[in-house]
Structures are given as structure tokens and as C-alpha cells.
Amino acid sequence: MGTYTVTVAGTERYDGEKPYTYVIDYCCALDAVLHVLAHHRWENETADVIPVEVLLGEPSSNCGYVWNDLRGRQR
């Protein structure tokens, strides 16, 4: 199990909004991305979501952006 930082962009990218970043614990990067994509699609009621970036680990405290913590919410 590892911690991943996953950034995705939904329909907000058409309005110039920045993408959303999530932190999640998962067994591999691919599963982390798939879970975040599903979560973002469900939360925003749209299938128009694309992965932007996946990094191993959690952002530092001075990363300069806000992120959503999905750790502990997996089933």
C-alpha cells in the first residue's frame, strides 16, 4: 500500500479552473488513478474527467495548493 497524489481535470478545465488534486492510499498507481477518476466523476456527475498527473507520496506542507484527502474513504 502506498500513498499517491493524483490530479484530475473535469469539465472545469473548459472554464479555466485548475484541476483537482487528491491524496489516496492504494496498492498501485493505476488503481489510485482509477479510484480518483471514479470519485471525481461521481461527485461532479460527469464522465468528462481526465487524469493529469500521479505522484508517489503526499504533497509537502508548503506545496502551494490545496488537495483533497481520500485516505480512509476507500472500500
PDB file of N, H, CA, C and O in Angstrom:
ATOM      1  N   MET A   1       0.864  -1.180   0.000  1.00  0.00           N
ATOM      2  CA  MET A   1       0.000   0.000   0.000  1.00  0.00           C
ATOM      3  C   MET A   1       0.898   1.226   0.000  1.00  0.00           C
ATOM      4  O   MET A   1       1.845   1.324   0.780  1.00  0.00           O
ATOM      5  N   GLY A   2       0.583   2.156  -0.888  1.00  0.00           N
ATOM      6  H   GLY A   2      -0.187   2.077  -1.522  1.00  0.00           H
ATOM      7  CA  GLY A   2       1.347   3.390  -0.949  1.00  0.00           C
ATOM      8  C   GLY A   2       0.427   4.594  -0.969  1.00  0.00           C
ATOM      9  O   GLY A   2      -0.770   4.470  -1.227  1.00  0.00           O
ATOM     10  N   THR A   3       0.982   5.739  -0.699  1.00  0.00           N
ATOM     11  H   THR A   3       1.955   5.840  -0.489  1.00  0.00           H
ATOM     12  CA  THR A   3       0.238   6.991  -0.768  1.00  0.00           C
ATOM     13  C   THR A   3       0.545   7.646  -2.104  1.00  0.00           C
ATOM     14  O   THR A   3       1.706   7.760  -2.499  1.00  0.00           O
ATOM     15  N   TYR A   4      -0.504   8.076  -2.796  1.00  0.00           N
ATOM     16  H   TYR A   4      -1.447   7.983  -2.476  1.00  0.00           H
ATOM     17  CA  TYR A   4      -0.355   8.697  -4.110  1.00  0.00           C
ATOM     18  C   TYR A   4      -1.069  10.040  -4.138  1.00  0.00           C
ATOM     19  O   TYR A   4      -2.109  10.218  -3.503  1.00  0.00           O
ATOM     20  N   THR A   5      -0.505  10.971  -4.870  1.00  0.00           N
ATOM     21  H   THR A   5       0.340  10.827  -5.386  1.00  0.00           H
ATOM     22  CA  THR A   5      -1.139  12.254  -5.145  1.00  0.00           C
ATOM     23  C   THR A   5      -1.591  12.210  -6.593  1.00  0.00           C
ATOM     24  O   THR A   5      -0.775  12.092  -7.507  1.00  0.00           O
ATOM     25  N   VAL A   6      -2.901  12.308  -6.794  1.00  0.00           N
ATOM     26  H   VAL A   6      -3.564  12.404  -6.052  1.00  0.00           H
ATOM     27  CA  VAL A   6      -3.489  12.169  -8.122  1.00  0.00           C
ATOM     28  C   VAL A   6      -4.206  13.465  -8.487  1.00  0.00           C
ATOM     29  O   VAL A   6      -5.041  13.953  -7.725  1.00  0.00           O
ATOM     30  N   THR A   7      -3.882  14.015  -9.641  1.00  0.00           N
ATOM     31  H   THR A   7      -3.204  13.619 -10.260  1.00  0.00           H
ATOM     32  CA  THR A   7      -4.526  15.229 -10.132  1.00  0.00           C
ATOM     33  C   THR A   7      -5.368  14.885 -11.347  1.00  0.00           C
ATOM     34  O   THR A   7      -4.904  14.220 -12.274  1.00  0.00           O
ATOM     35  N   VAL A   8      -6.621  15.348 -11.332  1.00  0.00           N
ATOM     36  H   VAL A   8      -6.998  15.888 -10.579  1.00  0.00           H
ATOM     37  CA  VAL A   8      -7.550  15.099 -12.433  1.00  0.00           C
ATOM     38  C   VAL A   8      -8.214  16.412 -12.840  1.00  0.00           C
ATOM     39  O   VAL A   8      -8.306  17.352 -12.050  1.00  0.00           O
ATOM     40  N   ALA A   9      -8.670  16.456 -14.083  1.00  0.00           N
ATOM     41  H   ALA A   9      -8.595  15.693 -14.725  1.00  0.00           H
ATOM     42  CA  ALA A   9      -9.378  17.634 -14.589  1.00  0.00           C
ATOM     43  C   ALA A   9     -10.704  17.191 -15.179  1.00  0.00           C
ATOM     44  O   ALA A   9     -10.753  16.303 -16.031  1.00  0.00           O
ATOM     45  N   GLY A  10     -11.767  17.812 -14.723  1.00  0.00           N
ATOM     46  H   GLY A  10     -11.727  18.533 -14.031  1.00  0.00           H
ATOM     47  CA  GLY A  10     -13.098  17.540 -15.252  1.00  0.00           C
ATOM     48  C   GLY A  10     -13.527  18.677 -16.161  1.00  0.00           C
ATOM     49  O   GLY A  10     -12.698  19.339 -16.785  1.00  0.00           O
ATOM     50  N   THR A  11     -14.820  18.892 -16.226  1.00  0.00           N
ATOM     51  H   THR A  11     -15.493  18.354 -15.718  1.00  0.00           H
ATOM     52  CA  THR A  11     -15.348  19.933 -17.115  1.00  0.00           C
ATOM     53  C   THR A  11     -14.895  21.326 -16.709  1.00  0.00           C
ATOM     54  O   THR A  11     -14.957  22.258 -17.511  1.00  0.00           O
ATOM     55  N   GLU A  12     -14.440  21.476 -15.475  1.00  0.00           N
ATOM     56  H   GLU A  12     -14.389  20.719 -14.824  1.00  0.00           H
ATOM     57  CA  GLU A  12     -13.949  22.787 -15.030  1.00  0.00           C
ATOM     58  C   GLU A  12     -12.771  23.266 -15.862  1.00  0.00           C
ATOM     59  O   GLU A  12     -12.490  24.464 -15.903  1.00  0.00           O
ATOM     60  N   ARG A  13     -12.082  22.353 -16.520  1.00  0.00           N
ATOM     61  H   ARG A  13     -12.310  21.380 -16.486  1.00  0.00           H
ATOM     62  CA  ARG A  13     -10.925  22.751 -17.333  1.00  0.00           C
ATOM     63  C   ARG A  13     -11.346  23.617 -18.516  1.00  0.00           C
ATOM     64  O   ARG A  13     -10.535  24.384 -19.035  1.00  0.00           O
ATOM     65  N   TYR A  14     -12.590  23.509 -18.947  1.00  0.00           N
ATOM     66  H   TYR A  14     -13.249  22.886 -18.526  1.00  0.00           H
ATOM     67  CA  TYR A  14     -13.086  24.333 -20.054  1.00  0.00           C
ATOM     68  C   TYR A  14     -13.331  25.779 -19.617  1.00  0.00           C
ATOM     69  O   TYR A  14     -13.348  26.691 -20.445  1.00  0.00           O
ATOM     70  N   ASP A  15     -13.522  25.980 -18.307  1.00  0.00           N
ATOM     71  H   ASP A  15     -13.509  25.240 -17.635  1.00  0.00           H
ATOM     72  CA  ASP A  15     -13.760  27.318 -17.761  1.00  0.00           C
ATOM     73  C   ASP A  15     -12.485  27.976 -17.256  1.00  0.00           C
ATOM     74  O   ASP A  15     -12.520  29.095 -16.744  1.00  0.00           O
ATOM     75  N   GLY A  16     -11.363  27.287 -17.398  1.00  0.00           N
ATOM     76  H   GLY A  16     -11.335  26.378 -17.814  1.00  0.00           H
ATOM     77  CA  GLY A  16     -10.096  27.835 -16.934  1.00  0.00           C
ATOM     78  C   GLY A  16      -9.784  27.531 -15.483  1.00  0.00           C
ATOM     79  O   GLY A  16      -8.783  28.013 -14.953  1.00  0.00           O
ATOM     80  N   GLU A  17     -10.631  26.732 -14.823  1.00  0.00           N
ATOM     81  H   GLU A  17     -11.444  26.340 -15.253  1.00  0.00           H
ATOM     82  CA  GLU A  17     -10.343  26.354 -13.440  1.00  0.00           C
ATOM     83  C   GLU A  17      -9.177  25.382 -13.397  1.00  0.00           C
ATOM     84  O   GLU A  17      -8.930  24.635 -14.344  1.00  0.00           O
ATOM     85  N   LYS A  18      -8.474  25.409 -12.290  1.00  0.00           N
ATOM     86  H   LYS A  18      -8.675  26.016 -11.521  1.00  0.00           H
ATOM     87  CA  LYS A  18      -7.360  24.476 -12.105  1.00  0.00           C
ATOM     88  C   LYS A  18      -7.899  23.076 -11.834  1.00  0.00           C
ATOM     89  O   LYS A  18      -9.033  22.922 -11.381  1.00  0.00           O
ATOM     90  N   PRO A  19      -7.092  22.059 -12.108  1.00  0.00           N
ATOM     91  CA  PRO A  19      -7.521  20.684 -11.837  1.00  0.00           C
ATOM     92  C   PRO A  19      -7.596  20.412 -10.335  1.00  0.00           C
ATOM     93  O   PRO A  19      -7.097  21.190  -9.522  1.00  0.00           O
ATOM     94  N   TYR A  20      -8.219  19.310  -9.991  1.00  0.00           N
ATOM     95  H   TYR A  20      -8.625  18.678 -10.651  1.00  0.00           H
ATOM     96  CA  TYR A  20      -8.370  18.891  -8.601  1.00  0.00           C
ATOM     97  C   TYR A  20      -7.304  17.863  -8.255  1.00  0.00           C
ATOM     98  O   TYR A  20      -6.973  16.994  -9.062  1.00  0.00           O
ATOM     99  N   THR A  21      -6.772  17.975  -7.045  1.00  0.00           N
ATOM    100  H   THR A  21      -7.041  18.681  -6.390  1.00  0.00           H
ATOM    101  CA  THR A  21      -5.744  17.051  -6.574  1.00  0.00           C
ATOM    102  C   THR A  21      -6.264  16.300  -5.357  1.00  0.00           C
ATOM    103  O   THR A  21      -6.849  16.883  -4.445  1.00  0.00           O
ATOM    104  N   TYR A  22      -6.037  15.002  -5.368  1.00  0.00           N
ATOM    105  H   TYR A  22      -5.561  14.529  -6.109  1.00  0.00           H
ATOM    106  CA  TYR A  22      -6.474  14.114  -4.290  1.00  0.00           C
ATOM    107  C   TYR A  22      -5.276  13.321  -3.777  1.00  0.00           C
ATOM    108  O   TYR A  22      -4.348  13.021  -4.528  1.00  0.00           O
ATOM    109  N   VAL A  23      -5.310  12.987  -2.494  1.00  0.00           N
ATOM    110  H   VAL A  23      -6.064  13.231  -1.884  1.00  0.00           H
ATOM    111  CA  VAL A  23      -4.319  12.090  -1.905  1.00  0.00           C
ATOM    112  C   VAL A  23      -5.067  10.839  -1.467  1.00  0.00           C
ATOM    113  O   VAL A  23      -6.117  10.916  -0.829  1.00  0.00           O
ATOM    114  N   ILE A  24      -4.509   9.691  -1.822  1.00  0.00           N
ATOM    115  H   ILE A  24      -3.656   9.629  -2.340  1.00  0.00           H
ATOM    116  CA  ILE A  24      -5.186   8.422  -1.586  1.00  0.00           C
ATOM    117  C   ILE A  24      -4.152   7.334  -1.301  1.00  0.00           C
ATOM    118  O   ILE A  24      -3.037   7.376  -1.820  1.00  0.00           O
ATOM    119  N   ASP A  25      -4.527   6.375  -0.485  1.00  0.00           N
ATOM    120  H   ASP A  25      -5.433   6.341  -0.063  1.00  0.00           H
ATOM    121  CA  ASP A  25      -3.688   5.195  -0.241  1.00  0.00           C
ATOM    122  C   ASP A  25      -4.212   4.061  -1.102  1.00  0.00           C
ATOM    123  O   ASP A  25      -5.393   3.721  -1.038  1.00  0.00           O
ATOM    124  N   TYR A  26      -3.341   3.479  -1.904  1.00  0.00           N
ATOM    125  H   TYR A  26      -2.381   3.756  -1.957  1.00  0.00           H
ATOM    126  CA  TYR A  26      -3.740   2.352  -2.751  1.00  0.00           C
ATOM    127  C   TYR A  26      -2.543   1.463  -3.007  1.00  0.00           C
ATOM    128  O   TYR A  26      -1.403   1.844  -2.741  1.00  0.00           O
ATOM    129  N   CYS A  27      -2.812   0.263  -3.531  1.00  0.00           N
ATOM    130  H   CYS A  27      -3.738  -0.046  -3.747  1.00  0.00           H
ATOM    131  CA  CYS A  27      -1.755  -0.723  -3.738  1.00  0.00           C
ATOM    132  C   CYS A  27      -0.844  -0.368  -4.909  1.00  0.00           C
ATOM    133  O   CYS A  27       0.325  -0.752  -4.915  1.00  0.00           O
ATOM    134  N   CYS A  28      -1.360   0.361  -5.903  1.00  0.00           N
ATOM    135  H   CYS A  28      -2.310   0.673  -5.899  1.00  0.00           H
ATOM    136  CA  CYS A  28      -0.531   0.751  -7.047  1.00  0.00           C
ATOM    137  C   CYS A  28      -1.073   2.044  -7.645  1.00  0.00           C
ATOM    138  O   CYS A  28      -2.214   2.428  -7.388  1.00  0.00           O
ATOM    139  N   ALA A  29      -0.252   2.704  -8.437  1.00  0.00           N
ATOM    140  H   ALA A  29       0.675   2.392  -8.645  1.00  0.00           H
ATOM    141  CA  ALA A  29      -0.618   3.998  -9.014  1.00  0.00           C
ATOM    142  C   ALA A  29      -1.839   3.892  -9.921  1.00  0.00           C
ATOM    143  O   ALA A  29      -2.708   4.763  -9.889  1.00  0.00           O
ATOM    144  N   LEU A  30      -1.915   2.843 -10.723  1.00  0.00           N
ATOM    145  H   LEU A  30      -1.209   2.135 -10.749  1.00  0.00           H
ATOM    146  CA  LEU A  30      -3.042   2.690 -11.645  1.00  0.00           C
ATOM    147  C   LEU A  30      -4.366   2.599 -10.892  1.00  0.00           C
ATOM    148  O   LEU A  30      -5.335   3.263 -11.261  1.00  0.00           O
ATOM    149  N   ASP A  31      -4.415   1.786  -9.846  1.00  0.00           N
ATOM    150  H   ASP A  31      -3.628   1.247  -9.546  1.00  0.00           H
ATOM    151  CA  ASP A  31      -5.644   1.670  -9.062  1.00  0.00           C
ATOM    152  C   ASP A  31      -5.982   2.983  -8.357  1.00  0.00           C
ATOM    153  O   ASP A  31      -7.156   3.329  -8.225  1.00  0.00           O
ATOM    154  N   ALA A  32      -4.971   3.713  -7.909  1.00  0.00           N
ATOM    155  H   ALA A  32      -4.017   3.432  -8.017  1.00  0.00           H
ATOM    156  CA  ALA A  32      -5.203   5.012  -7.277  1.00  0.00           C
ATOM    157  C   ALA A  32      -5.849   5.976  -8.267  1.00  0.00           C
ATOM    158  O   ALA A  32      -6.808   6.669  -7.928  1.00  0.00           O
ATOM    159  N   VAL A  33      -5.326   6.020  -9.482  1.00  0.00           N
ATOM    160  H   VAL A  33      -4.547   5.458  -9.758  1.00  0.00           H
ATOM    161  CA  VAL A  33      -5.883   6.907 -10.514  1.00  0.00           C
ATOM    162  C   VAL A  33      -7.316   6.503 -10.843  1.00  0.00           C
ATOM    163  O   VAL A  33      -8.194   7.361 -10.932  1.00  0.00           O
ATOM    164  N   LEU A  34      -7.560   5.217 -11.022  1.00  0.00           N
ATOM    165  H   LEU A  34      -6.847   4.519 -10.950  1.00  0.00           H
ATOM    166  CA  LEU A  34      -8.909   4.751 -11.359  1.00  0.00           C
ATOM    167  C   LEU A  34      -9.910   5.098 -10.260  1.00  0.00           C
ATOM    168  O   LEU A  34     -11.040   5.489 -10.553  1.00  0.00           O
ATOM    169  N   HIS A  35      -9.507   4.958  -9.005  1.00  0.00           N
ATOM    170  H   HIS A  35      -8.589   4.640  -8.767  1.00  0.00           H
ATOM    171  CA  HIS A  35     -10.402   5.287  -7.894  1.00  0.00           C
ATOM    172  C   HIS A  35     -10.689   6.788  -7.854  1.00  0.00           C
ATOM    173  O   HIS A  35     -11.833   7.193  -7.645  1.00  0.00           O
ATOM    174  N   VAL A  36      -9.671   7.606  -8.050  1.00  0.00           N
ATOM    175  H   VAL A  36      -8.742   7.277  -8.220  1.00  0.00           H
ATOM    176  CA  VAL A  36      -9.867   9.059  -8.035  1.00  0.00           C
ATOM    177  C   VAL A  36     -10.749   9.494  -9.205  1.00  0.00           C
ATOM    178  O   VAL A  36     -11.626  10.341  -9.035  1.00  0.00           O
ATOM    179  N   LEU A  37     -10.524   8.926 -10.386  1.00  0.00           N
ATOM    180  H   LEU A  37      -9.812   8.238 -10.525  1.00  0.00           H
ATOM    181  CA  LEU A  37     -11.380   9.253 -11.535  1.00  0.00           C
ATOM    182  C   LEU A  37     -12.840   8.919 -11.225  1.00  0.00           C
ATOM    183  O   LEU A  37     -13.732   9.724 -11.493  1.00  0.00           O
ATOM    184  N   ALA A  38     -13.085   7.743 -10.665  1.00  0.00           N
ATOM    185  H   ALA A  38     -12.361   7.089 -10.447  1.00  0.00           H
ATOM    186  CA  ALA A  38     -14.452   7.341 -10.323  1.00  0.00           C
ATOM    187  C   ALA A  38     -15.054   8.279  -9.283  1.00  0.00           C
ATOM    188  O   ALA A  38     -16.215   8.673  -9.398  1.00  0.00           O
ATOM    189  N   HIS A  39     -14.272   8.636  -8.272  1.00  0.00           N
ATOM    190  H   HIS A  39     -13.329   8.316  -8.179  1.00  0.00           H
ATOM    191  CA  HIS A  39     -14.750   9.545  -7.231  1.00  0.00           C
ATOM    192  C   HIS A  39     -15.109  10.905  -7.826  1.00  0.00           C
ATOM    193  O   HIS A  39     -16.179  11.442  -7.541  1.00  0.00           O
ATOM    194  N   HIS A  40     -14.230  11.458  -8.640  1.00  0.00           N
ATOM    195  H   HIS A  40     -13.360  11.022  -8.871  1.00  0.00           H
ATOM    196  CA  HIS A  40     -14.468  12.789  -9.219  1.00  0.00           C
ATOM    197  C   HIS A  40     -15.678  12.759 -10.156  1.00  0.00           C
ATOM    198  O   HIS A  40     -16.475  13.697 -10.174  1.00  0.00           O
ATOM    199  N   ARG A  41     -15.813  11.693 -10.925  1.00  0.00           N
ATOM    200  H   ARG A  41     -15.166  10.930 -10.910  1.00  0.00           H
ATOM    201  CA  ARG A  41     -16.983  11.552 -11.813  1.00  0.00           C
ATOM    202  C   ARG A  41     -18.274  11.512 -11.001  1.00  0.00           C
ATOM    203  O   ARG A  41     -19.253  12.171 -11.350  1.00  0.00           O
ATOM    204  N   TRP A  42     -18.273  10.744  -9.927  1.00  0.00           N
ATOM    205  H   TRP A  42     -17.478  10.209  -9.644  1.00  0.00           H
ATOM    206  CA  TRP A  42     -19.465  10.622  -9.093  1.00  0.00           C
ATOM    207  C   TRP A  42     -19.789  11.946  -8.405  1.00  0.00           C
ATOM    208  O   TRP A  42     -20.943  12.377  -8.412  1.00  0.00           O
ATOM    209  N   GLU A  43     -18.792  12.591  -7.816  1.00  0.00           N
ATOM    210  H   GLU A  43     -17.855  12.241  -7.810  1.00  0.00           H
ATOM    211  CA  GLU A  43     -19.006  13.854  -7.103  1.00  0.00           C
ATOM    212  C   GLU A  43     -19.515  14.960  -8.024  1.00  0.00           C
ATOM    213  O   GLU A  43     -20.316  15.797  -7.607  1.00  0.00           O
ATOM    214  N   ASN A  44     -19.056  14.965  -9.266  1.00  0.00           N
ATOM    215  H   ASN A  44     -18.405  14.286  -9.604  1.00  0.00           H
ATOM    216  CA  ASN A  44     -19.398  16.048 -10.194  1.00  0.00           C
ATOM    217  C   ASN A  44     -20.433  15.645 -11.239  1.00  0.00           C
ATOM    218  O   ASN A  44     -20.773  16.440 -12.115  1.00  0.00           O
ATOM    219  N   GLU A  45     -20.928  14.430 -11.151  1.00  0.00           N
ATOM    220  H   GLU A  45     -20.651  13.785 -10.439  1.00  0.00           H
ATOM    221  CA  GLU A  45     -21.970  13.918 -12.041  1.00  0.00           C
ATOM    222  C   GLU A  45     -21.633  14.118 -13.515  1.00  0.00           C
ATOM    223  O   GLU A  45     -22.461  14.589 -14.295  1.00  0.00           O
ATOM    224  N   THR A  46     -20.402  13.753 -13.885  1.00  0.00           N
ATOM    225  H   THR A  46     -19.730  13.370 -13.252  1.00  0.00           H
ATOM    226  CA  THR A  46     -19.971  13.833 -15.277  1.00  0.00           C
ATOM    227  C   THR A  46     -18.933  12.755 -15.550  1.00  0.00           C
ATOM    228  O   THR A  46     -18.145  12.396 -14.675  1.00  0.00           O
ATOM    229  N   ALA A  47     -18.946  12.251 -16.762  1.00  0.00           N
ATOM    230  H   ALA A  47     -19.587  12.543 -17.472  1.00  0.00           H
ATOM    231  CA  ALA A  47     -17.937  11.272 -17.170  1.00  0.00           C
ATOM    232  C   ALA A  47     -16.733  11.948 -17.806  1.00  0.00           C
ATOM    233  O   ALA A  47     -15.742  11.289 -18.120  1.00  0.00           O
ATOM    234  N   ASP A  48     -16.812  13.254 -17.995  1.00  0.00           N
ATOM    235  H   ASP A  48     -17.617  13.790 -17.740  1.00  0.00           H
ATOM    236  CA  ASP A  48     -15.752  14.016 -18.661  1.00  0.00           C
ATOM    237  C   ASP A  48     -14.660  14.383 -17.658  1.00  0.00           C
ATOM    238  O   ASP A  48     -14.574  15.526 -17.208  1.00  0.00           O
ATOM    239  N   VAL A  49     -13.834  13.405 -17.318  1.00  0.00           N
ATOM    240  H   VAL A  49     -13.903  12.477 -17.683  1.00  0.00           H
ATOM    241  CA  VAL A  49     -12.738  13.592 -16.363  1.00  0.00           C
ATOM    242  C   VAL A  49     -11.508  12.895 -16.919  1.00  0.00           C
ATOM    243  O   VAL A  49     -11.580  11.751 -17.369  1.00  0.00           O
ATOM    244  N   ILE A  50     -10.383  13.586 -16.884  1.00  0.00           N
ATOM    245  H   ILE A  50     -10.324  14.515 -16.518  1.00  0.00           H
ATOM    246  CA  ILE A  50      -9.137  13.010 -17.388  1.00  0.00           C
ATOM    247  C   ILE A  50      -8.053  13.072 -16.317  1.00  0.00           C
ATOM    248  O   ILE A  50      -8.020  14.016 -15.527  1.00  0.00           O
ATOM    249  N   PRO A  51      -7.170  12.081 -16.281  1.00  0.00           N
ATOM    250  CA  PRO A  51      -6.038  12.151 -15.353  1.00  0.00           C
ATOM    251  C   PRO A  51      -5.007  13.149 -15.866  1.00  0.00           C
ATOM    252  O   PRO A  51      -4.758  13.232 -17.069  1.00  0.00           O
ATOM    253  N   VAL A  52      -4.417  13.894 -14.962  1.00  0.00           N
ATOM    254  H   VAL A  52      -4.619  13.826 -13.984  1.00  0.00           H
ATOM    255  CA  VAL A  52      -3.395  14.879 -15.319  1.00  0.00           C
ATOM    256  C   VAL A  52      -2.022  14.427 -14.835  1.00  0.00           C
ATOM    257  O   VAL A  52      -1.034  14.512 -15.565  1.00  0.00           O
ATOM    258  N   GLU A  53      -1.973  13.943 -13.587  1.00  0.00           N
ATOM    259  H   GLU A  53      -2.775  13.873 -12.994  1.00  0.00           H
ATOM    260  CA  GLU A  53      -0.675  13.590 -13.003  1.00  0.00           C
ATOM    261  C   GLU A  53      -0.887  12.647 -11.825  1.00  0.00           C
ATOM    262  O   GLU A  53      -1.887  12.741 -11.114  1.00  0.00           O
ATOM    263  N   VAL A  54       0.055  11.749 -11.628  1.00  0.00           N
ATOM    264  H   VAL A  54       0.867  11.672 -12.205  1.00  0.00           H
ATOM    265  CA  VAL A  54       0.067  10.910 -10.432  1.00  0.00           C
ATOM    266  C   VAL A  54       1.495  10.866  -9.908  1.00  0.00           C
ATOM    267  O   VAL A  54       2.442  10.617 -10.654  1.00  0.00           O
ATOM    268  N   LEU A  55       1.628  11.114  -8.612  1.00  0.00           N
ATOM    269  H   LEU A  55       0.859  11.317  -8.006  1.00  0.00           H
ATOM    270  CA  LEU A  55       2.936  11.132  -7.965  1.00  0.00           C
ATOM    271  C   LEU A  55       2.893  10.229  -6.741  1.00  0.00           C
ATOM    272  O   LEU A  55       1.857  10.110  -6.086  1.00  0.00           O
ATOM    273  N   LEU A  56       3.994   9.608  -6.441  1.00  0.00           N
ATOM    274  H   LEU A  56       4.836   9.705  -6.973  1.00  0.00           H
ATOM    275  CA  LEU A  56       4.102   8.796  -5.240  1.00  0.00           C
ATOM    276  C   LEU A  56       4.308   9.717  -4.047  1.00  0.00           C
ATOM    277  O   LEU A  56       5.174  10.592  -4.073  1.00  0.00           O
ATOM    278  N   GLY A  57       3.515   9.520  -3.007  1.00  0.00           N
ATOM    279  H   GLY A  57       2.812   8.809  -2.985  1.00  0.00           H
ATOM    280  CA  GLY A  57       3.660  10.306  -1.790  1.00  0.00           C
ATOM    281  C   GLY A  57       2.614  11.396  -1.670  1.00  0.00           C
ATOM    282  O   GLY A  57       1.784  11.605  -2.555  1.00  0.00           O
ATOM    283  N   GLU A  58       2.687  12.077  -0.548  1.00  0.00           N
ATOM    284  H   GLU A  58       3.361  11.907   0.171  1.00  0.00           H
ATOM    285  CA  GLU A  58       1.773  13.162  -0.199  1.00  0.00           C
ATOM    286  C   GLU A  58       2.451  14.498  -0.496  1.00  0.00           C
ATOM    287  O   GLU A  58       3.669  14.605  -0.354  1.00  0.00           O
ATOM    288  N   PRO A  59       1.695  15.523  -0.905  1.00  0.00           N
ATOM    289  CA  PRO A  59       2.313  16.836  -1.129  1.00  0.00           C
ATOM    290  C   PRO A  59       2.928  17.373   0.170  1.00  0.00           C
ATOM    291  O   PRO A  59       2.461  17.060   1.265  1.00  0.00           O
ATOM    292  N   SER A  60       3.955  18.165   0.033  1.00  0.00           N
ATOM    293  H   SER A  60       4.335  18.419  -0.856  1.00  0.00           H
ATOM    294  CA  SER A  60       4.574  18.771   1.218  1.00  0.00           C
ATOM    295  C   SER A  60       3.649  19.844   1.782  1.00  0.00           C
ATOM    296  O   SER A  60       2.732  20.304   1.101  1.00  0.00           O
ATOM    297  N   SER A  61       3.887  20.233   3.005  1.00  0.00           N
ATOM    298  H   SER A  61       4.632  19.860   3.559  1.00  0.00           H
ATOM    299  CA  SER A  61       3.032  21.230   3.659  1.00  0.00           C
ATOM    300  C   SER A  61       3.115  22.598   2.991  1.00  0.00           C
ATOM    301  O   SER A  61       2.214  23.419   3.161  1.00  0.00           O
ATOM    302  N   ASN A  62       4.165  22.855   2.245  1.00  0.00           N
ATOM    303  H   ASN A  62       4.897  22.189   2.108  1.00  0.00           H
ATOM    304  CA  ASN A  62       4.308  24.144   1.553  1.00  0.00           C
ATOM    305  C   ASN A  62       4.207  23.969   0.034  1.00  0.00           C
ATOM    306  O   ASN A  62       4.896  24.658  -0.720  1.00  0.00           O
ATOM    307  N   CYS A  63       3.347  23.045  -0.412  1.00  0.00           N
ATOM    308  H   CYS A  63       2.788  22.486   0.200  1.00  0.00           H
ATOM    309  CA  CYS A  63       3.240  22.731  -1.843  1.00  0.00           C
ATOM    310  C   CYS A  63       2.622  23.871  -2.650  1.00  0.00           C
ATOM    311  O   CYS A  63       2.834  23.947  -3.860  1.00  0.00           O
ATOM    312  N   GLY A  64       1.869  24.749  -2.010  1.00  0.00           N
ATOM    313  H   GLY A  64       1.697  24.687  -1.027  1.00  0.00           H
ATOM    314  CA  GLY A  64       1.296  25.888  -2.719  1.00  0.00           C
ATOM    315  C   GLY A  64      -0.082  25.636  -3.308  1.00  0.00           C
ATOM    316  O   GLY A  64      -0.603  26.480  -4.038  1.00  0.00           O
ATOM    317  N   TYR A  65      -0.683  24.490  -3.005  1.00  0.00           N
ATOM    318  H   TYR A  65      -0.260  23.805  -2.412  1.00  0.00           H
ATOM    319  CA  TYR A  65      -2.037  24.224  -3.492  1.00  0.00           C
ATOM    320  C   TYR A  65      -2.803  23.390  -2.465  1.00  0.00           C
ATOM    321  O   TYR A  65      -2.217  22.768  -1.580  1.00  0.00           O
ATOM    322  N   VAL A  66      -4.113  23.397  -2.607  1.00  0.00           N
ATOM    323  H   VAL A  66      -4.590  23.903  -3.326  1.00  0.00           H
ATOM    324  CA  VAL A  66      -4.989  22.642  -1.718  1.00  0.00           C
ATOM    325  C   VAL A  66      -5.260  21.283  -2.342  1.00  0.00           C
ATOM    326  O   VAL A  66      -5.384  21.174  -3.562  1.00  0.00           O
ATOM    327  N   TRP A  67      -5.352  20.255  -1.523  1.00  0.00           N
ATOM    328  H   TRP A  67      -5.252  20.343  -0.532  1.00  0.00           H
ATOM    329  CA  TRP A  67      -5.664  18.922  -2.032  1.00  0.00           C
ATOM    330  C   TRP A  67      -6.705  18.270  -1.146  1.00  0.00           C
ATOM    331  O   TRP A  67      -6.874  18.633   0.018  1.00  0.00           O
ATOM    332  N   ASN A  68      -7.399  17.302  -1.719  1.00  0.00           N
ATOM    333  H   ASN A  68      -7.261  17.007  -2.665  1.00  0.00           H
ATOM    334  CA  ASN A  68      -8.474  16.579  -1.047  1.00  0.00           C
ATOM    335  C   ASN A  68      -7.946  15.236  -0.557  1.00  0.00           C
ATOM    336  O   ASN A  68      -7.322  14.491  -1.313  1.00  0.00           O
ATOM    337  N   ASP A  69      -8.197  14.938   0.697  1.00  0.00           N
ATOM    338  H   ASP A  69      -8.703  15.543   1.311  1.00  0.00           H
ATOM    339  CA  ASP A  69      -7.688  13.712   1.307  1.00  0.00           C
ATOM    340  C   ASP A  69      -8.744  12.613   1.235  1.00  0.00           C
ATOM    341  O   ASP A  69      -9.765  12.685   1.920  1.00  0.00           O
ATOM    342  N   LEU A  70      -8.502  11.603   0.412  1.00  0.00           N
ATOM    343  H   LEU A  70      -7.673  11.544  -0.144  1.00  0.00           H
ATOM    344  CA  LEU A  70      -9.418  10.464   0.292  1.00  0.00           C
ATOM    345  C   LEU A  70      -8.949   9.266   1.103  1.00  0.00           C
ATOM    346  O   LEU A  70      -9.581   8.210   1.061  1.00  0.00           O
ATOM    347  N   ARG A  71      -7.866   9.407   1.831  1.00  0.00           N
ATOM    348  H   ARG A  71      -7.352  10.265   1.865  1.00  0.00           H
ATOM    349  CA  ARG A  71      -7.382   8.283   2.631  1.00  0.00           C
ATOM    350  C   ARG A  71      -8.428   7.922   3.681  1.00  0.00           C
ATOM    351  O   ARG A  71      -9.001   8.791   4.337  1.00  0.00           O
ATOM    352  N   GLY A  72      -8.657   6.640   3.820  1.00  0.00           N
ATOM    353  H   GLY A  72      -8.192   5.934   3.287  1.00  0.00           H
ATOM    354  CA  GLY A  72      -9.647   6.174   4.776  1.00  0.00           C
ATOM    355  C   GLY A  72     -11.056   6.117   4.216  1.00  0.00           C
ATOM    356  O   GLY A  72     -11.966   5.637   4.892  1.00  0.00           O
ATOM    357  N   ARG A  73     -11.259   6.601   2.987  1.00  0.00           N
ATOM    358  H   ARG A  73     -10.520   6.992   2.438  1.00  0.00           H
ATOM    359  CA  ARG A  73     -12.592   6.585   2.374  1.00  0.00           C
ATOM    360  C   ARG A  73     -12.742   5.448   1.378  1.00  0.00           C
ATOM    361  O   ARG A  73     -13.830   5.238   0.843  1.00  0.00           O
ATOM    362  N   GLN A  74     -11.663   4.708   1.117  1.00  0.00           N
ATOM    363  H   GLN A  74     -10.778   4.879   1.551  1.00  0.00           H
ATOM    364  CA  GLN A  74     -11.739   3.595   0.174  1.00  0.00           C
ATOM    365  C   GLN A  74     -12.553   2.459   0.777  1.00  0.00           C
ATOM    366  O   GLN A  74     -12.655   2.321   1.996  1.00  0.00           O
ATOM    367  N   ARG A  75     -13.121   1.665  -0.092  1.00  0.00           N
ATOM    368  H   ARG A  75     -13.038   1.777  -1.082  1.00  0.00           H
ATOM    369  CA  ARG A  75     -13.865   0.487   0.369  1.00  0.00           C
ATOM    370  C   ARG A  75     -13.103  -0.743   0.004  1.00  0.00           C
ATOM    371  O   ARG A  75     -13.545  -1.854   0.296  1.00  0.00           O
TER     372      ARG A  75
END
